[in-house]
Amino acid sequence: MRNPEPVRRTPAGRLMDLVEAVPVLRAARRALWRRRDRSRFSERHPVVSAIVSFVVVAAVATVLVAGALYLFAKMQAGDPL
């Protein structure tokens, strides 16, 4: 094209220009990127996370089932909650 339209300034573009202009915001953005690129604990230790997750899920499920059985028994007995 001979006369292309100028690039539109979107709010996101203006915000990125602001972040790049302020050194504190630029440093915070780069720190956030570094933190995001780290490997997670579950990626570094998959077996430990799987075992801990299984134990936590089993405990929560047991508590929920026991609570439901307790409430069902109270309903059957006709006791007020």
SEBANU-324099 format. One line per field, with one value per atom (N, C-alpha, C): residue in one letter; atom name; x, y, z. Coordinates in steps of 0.1 Angstrom, whole numbers, plus 5000, padded with zeros to 4 digits. Atoms other than C-alpha are relative to their C-alpha. Example, Ala and Ser with C-alpha at 12.3 -4.5 7.8 and 13.67 -1.06 7.14 Angstrom:
<lumtors>
aa = [A, A, A, S, S, S]
at = [N, CA, C, N, CA, C]
c1 = [5009, 5123, 5009, 4991, 5137, 4992]
c2 = [4988, 4955, 5012, 4989, 4989, 5011]
c3 = [5000, 5078, 5000, 5000, 5071, 5008]
</lumtors>
This chain:
<lumtors>
aa = [M, M, M, R, R, R, N, N, N, P, P, P, E, E, E, P, P, P, V, V, V, R, R, R, R, R, R, T, T, T, P, P, P, A, A, A, G, G, G, R, R, R, L, L, L, M, M, M, D, D, D, L, L, L, V, V, V, E, E, E, A, A, A, V, V, V, P, P, P, V, V, V, L, L, L, R, R, R, A, A, A, A, A, A, R, R, R, R, R, R, A, A, A, L, L, L, W, W, W, R, R, R, R, R, R, R, R, R, D, D, D, R, R, R, S, S, S, R, R, R, F, F, F, S, S, S, E, E, E, R, R, R, H, H, H, P, P, P, V, V, V, V, V, V, S, S, S, A, A, A, I, I, I, V, V, V, S, S, S, F, F, F, V, V, V, V, V, V, V, V, V, A, A, A, A, A, A, V, V, V, A, A, A, T, T, T, V, V, V, L, L, L, V, V, V, A, A, A, G, G, G, A, A, A, L, L, L, Y, Y, Y, L, L, L, F, F, F, A, A, A, K, K, K, M, M, M, Q, Q, Q, A, A, A, G, G, G, D, D, D, P, P, P, L, L, L]
at = [N, CA, C, N, CA, C, N, CA, C, N, CA, C, N, CA, C, N, CA, C, N, CA, C, N, CA, C, N, CA, C, N, CA, C, N, CA, C, N, CA, C, N, CA, C, N, CA, C, N, CA, C, N, CA, C, N, CA, C, N, CA, C, N, CA, C, N, CA, C, N, CA, C, N, CA, C, N, CA, C, N, CA, C, N, CA, C, N, CA, C, N, CA, C, N, CA, C, N, CA, C, N, CA, C, N, CA, C, N, CA, C, N, CA, C, N, CA, C, N, CA, C, N, CA, C, N, CA, C, N, CA, C, N, CA, C, N, CA, C, N, CA, C, N, CA, C, N, CA, C, N, CA, C, N, CA, C, N, CA, C, N, CA, C, N, CA, C, N, CA, C, N, CA, C, N, CA, C, N, CA, C, N, CA, C, N, CA, C, N, CA, C, N, CA, C, N, CA, C, N, CA, C, N, CA, C, N, CA, C, N, CA, C, N, CA, C, N, CA, C, N, CA, C, N, CA, C, N, CA, C, N, CA, C, N, CA, C, N, CA, C, N, CA, C, N, CA, C, N, CA, C, N, CA, C, N, CA, C, N, CA, C, N, CA, C, N, CA, C, N, CA, C, N, CA, C, N, CA, C, N, CA, C]
c1 = [5008, 5000, 5009, 4993, 5012, 4999, 5003, 4996, 4993, 5006, 4991, 4995, 5005, 4970, 5010, 4991, 4990, 4996, 5003, 4993, 4991, 5010, 4964, 5006, 4995, 4973, 4989, 5010, 4953, 5003, 4997, 4950, 5011, 4990, 4972, 5014, 4988, 4999, 5005, 4997, 4997, 5005, 4997, 4999, 5015, 4987, 5030, 5011, 4990, 5047, 5002, 4999, 5039, 5009, 4992, 5054, 5015, 4987, 5085, 5007, 4995, 5089, 5004, 4998, 5088, 5009, 4990, 5119, 4995, 5005, 5101, 4991, 5010, 5073, 5007, 4993, 5097, 5007, 4994, 5117, 4990, 5010, 5085, 4995, 5005, 5074, 5010, 4989, 5108, 5001, 5000, 5107, 4988, 5012, 5072, 5003, 4996, 5085, 5009, 4990, 5114, 4993, 5007, 5091, 4991, 5009, 5067, 5008, 4992, 5095, 5007, 4994, 5106, 4993, 5007, 5099, 4992, 5008, 5072, 5005, 4996, 5077, 4995, 5006, 5054, 5008, 4992, 5076, 5014, 4987, 5108, 4999, 5001, 5095, 4986, 5013, 5066, 4995, 5005, 5065, 4996, 5004, 5064, 4987, 5013, 5036, 4989, 5011, 5016, 4996, 5003, 5019, 4993, 5007, 5010, 4986, 5013, 4981, 4990, 5008, 4968, 4995, 5004, 4969, 4990, 5009, 4952, 4986, 5013, 4924, 4993, 5006, 4919, 4995, 5004, 4917, 4987, 5012, 4892, 4988, 5011, 4871, 4994, 5004, 4870, 4992, 5007, 4860, 4986, 5013, 4832, 4990, 5009, 4818, 4996, 5003, 4820, 4990, 5009, 4802, 4986, 5012, 4775, 4993, 5006, 4770, 4995, 5004, 4768, 4987, 5013, 4741, 4989, 5010, 4722, 4995, 5004, 4722, 4992, 5008, 4710, 4986, 5013, 4682, 4991, 5007, 4672, 4995, 5004, 4671, 4990, 5009, 4650, 5005, 4994, 4674, 5001, 4999, 4674, 5015, 4986, 4706, 5005]
c2 = [4988, 5000, 5013, 4987, 5035, 5008, 4992, 5052, 4992, 5008, 5028, 5008, 4993, 5038, 5000, 5000, 5048, 4990, 5010, 5023, 5006, 4995, 5027, 4999, 5001, 5035, 4995, 5007, 5011, 5003, 4998, 5014, 4991, 5009, 4984, 5005, 4994, 5000, 5012, 4988, 5032, 4996, 5005, 5012, 4994, 5006, 4993, 5012, 4988, 5027, 5006, 4995, 5039, 4991, 5009, 5008, 5001, 4999, 5011, 5013, 4987, 5048, 5001, 4999, 5043, 4988, 5010, 5024, 4990, 5009, 5009, 4990, 5009, 4995, 4990, 5009, 4981, 4989, 5010, 4964, 4990, 5009, 4950, 4990, 5009, 4936, 4990, 5010, 4919, 4990, 5009, 4905, 4990, 5009, 4891, 4990, 5010, 4875, 4990, 5010, 4859, 4990, 5009, 4845, 4990, 5008, 4832, 4989, 5010, 4814, 4989, 5010, 4795, 4986, 5013, 4758, 4998, 5002, 4748, 4989, 5011, 4725, 4987, 5013, 4699, 4996, 5004, 4700, 4995, 5004, 4696, 4987, 5012, 4669, 4994, 5005, 4651, 4989, 5011, 4620, 5005, 4995, 4640, 5007, 4993, 4662, 4991, 5010, 4632, 4994, 5007, 4615, 5010, 4990, 4647, 5003, 4998, 4654, 4989, 5012, 4619, 5000, 5000, 4621, 5011, 4989, 4655, 4997, 5003, 4644, 4989, 5011, 4612, 5005, 4995, 4630, 5009, 4992, 4656, 4992, 5009, 4629, 4993, 5008, 4609, 5009, 4991, 4640, 5003, 4997, 4648, 4988, 5011, 4613, 4997, 5002, 4610, 5010, 4989, 4643, 4997, 5003, 4632, 4989, 5011, 4599, 5005, 4994, 4618, 5007, 4993, 4641, 4991, 5010, 4612, 4992, 5008, 4593, 5009, 4991, 4624, 5002, 4998, 4628, 4987, 5012, 4592, 4998, 5000, 4595, 5010, 4989, 4626, 5010, 4989, 4647, 5013, 4987, 4684, 5002, 4997, 4696, 5012]
c3 = [5000, 5000, 5000, 5001, 4992, 5013, 4988, 5022, 5010, 4989, 5050, 5011, 4989, 5079, 5011, 4988, 5110, 5010, 4990, 5138, 5010, 4990, 5162, 5014, 4986, 5198, 5009, 4992, 5219, 5015, 4985, 5257, 5005, 4996, 5261, 4996, 5005, 5240, 5008, 4992, 5260, 5014, 4987, 5292, 5000, 5001, 5280, 4999, 5001, 5271, 5014, 4987, 5306, 5009, 4992, 5322, 4996, 5005, 5300, 5004, 4997, 5309, 5015, 4986, 5347, 5004, 4997, 5359, 5011, 4990, 5390, 4994, 5007, 5369, 4991, 5009, 5344, 5008, 4991, 5372, 5005, 4994, 5387, 4989, 5011, 5353, 4997, 5003, 5347, 5012, 4989, 5382, 5000, 5001, 5376, 4989, 5011, 5343, 5005, 4995, 5361, 5009, 4991, 5388, 4992, 5007, 5362, 4992, 5007, 5343, 5009, 4991, 5374, 4998, 5000, 5376, 5013, 4989, 5400, 5009, 4992, 5430, 4995, 5005, 5414, 4988, 5012, 5383, 5005, 4995, 5403, 5008, 4992, 5427, 4997, 5003, 5410, 5009, 4992, 5432, 5014, 4987, 5465, 4998, 5001, 5452, 4997, 5002, 5440, 5013, 4987, 5474, 5009, 4991, 5493, 4995, 5005, 5470, 5003, 4997, 5474, 5014, 4985, 5512, 5003, 4997, 5513, 4994, 5006, 5489, 5007, 4993, 5508, 5014, 4987, 5541, 4999, 5002, 5528, 4996, 5004, 5512, 5012, 4988, 5544, 5010, 4991, 5564, 4994, 5006, 5539, 5001, 5000, 5538, 5015, 4986, 5576, 5005, 4997, 5580, 4994, 5006, 5556, 5007, 4993, 5574, 5014, 4987, 5607, 4999, 5002, 5594, 4996, 5004, 5578, 5013, 4987, 5612, 5009, 4992, 5630, 4994, 5006, 5605, 5002, 4998, 5608, 5015, 4986, 5646, 5004, 4997, 5644, 5009, 4991, 5665, 4992, 5007, 5657, 4998, 5003, 5641, 5009]
</lumtors>
